[in-house]
Amino acid sequence: MGDGARAGDGVRALVRRMEGLLVELEAAGDPARYFLGTYLRTTRAVGAALDRGFFEDAPWVEEWDVVFADLYLRALTARQEEPHAVPRPWRIAFDADPGLPPVLHVLLGMNAHINFDLPQATVQVIGPEGFADERLLARRRRDHERLDVVLASRVGAESREMGSLGGTSRRWRDALLGPADRVATRRFLVESRRRVWHNTVALHEARLRGAGATERRLADLDALSSARVADLLLPGPVLLRVALRGFGVLLPPS
């Protein structure tokens, strides 16, 4: 299926960086550790998929993975050093009530990273020439969809990981347990990443119109991603709710 390329120095360095940051967050009892731990395990899974030649263009997927992760890691480190530089969706995630169940901290991080960061990373690693080449763009989209397969393969393990962290409230059980929750999680992951592709195209079209158009589109994406938080924090079974209502955001016509 792929070109047989193995995960290179980029993913290995990324994993090491995440591991070091996770040690620090765990030592501090920082709830940001829940999303970082999930993200670290997912990054290892992407590296394993690269190793087995799962993608059509492994070097490009690796570059994409590193660029994407860097947006999160910059926000994570900036929250202490330059809090004004942290995008609003990430500020909301980092400033959330520490007493929230771990799954909600993970979902807040996913909202900022998938809904806000991912279209930006994707448009960055598919330049204007990539959008102009239909065959190349189709290849990029197929690898985008293959990443969905990697993410879906992690759902069961991540559900067990969250469950191992403890907690016995009804809200906790509703959010984490049962086959329905795993199905719901797979569903909203696919739905949100499809919307990411739509938003990536919208950012590319804005790029062609100039810096001002790009800034307006990013402001729209910021507003939509920040507003998504309200639905995540409602009482009740959050995973089932976002599977029914949708997790992703969709940029309207400019």
Secondary structure, 3 states (H helix, E strand, C coil): CCCCCCCCHHHHHHHHHHHHHHHHHHHHCCCHHHHHHHHHHHHHHHHHHHHCCCCCCHHHHHHHHHHHHHHHHHHHHHHHHCHHHCCHHHHHHHCCCCCCCHHHHHHHHHHHHHHHHHHHHHHHHCCHHHHHCHHHHHHHHHHHHHHHHHHHHCHHHHHHHHHCCCCCCHHHHHHHCCHHHHHHHHHHHHHHHHHHHHHHHHHHHHHHHCHHHHHHHHHHHHHHHHHHHHHHCCCCCHHHHHHHHCCCCCCCCC
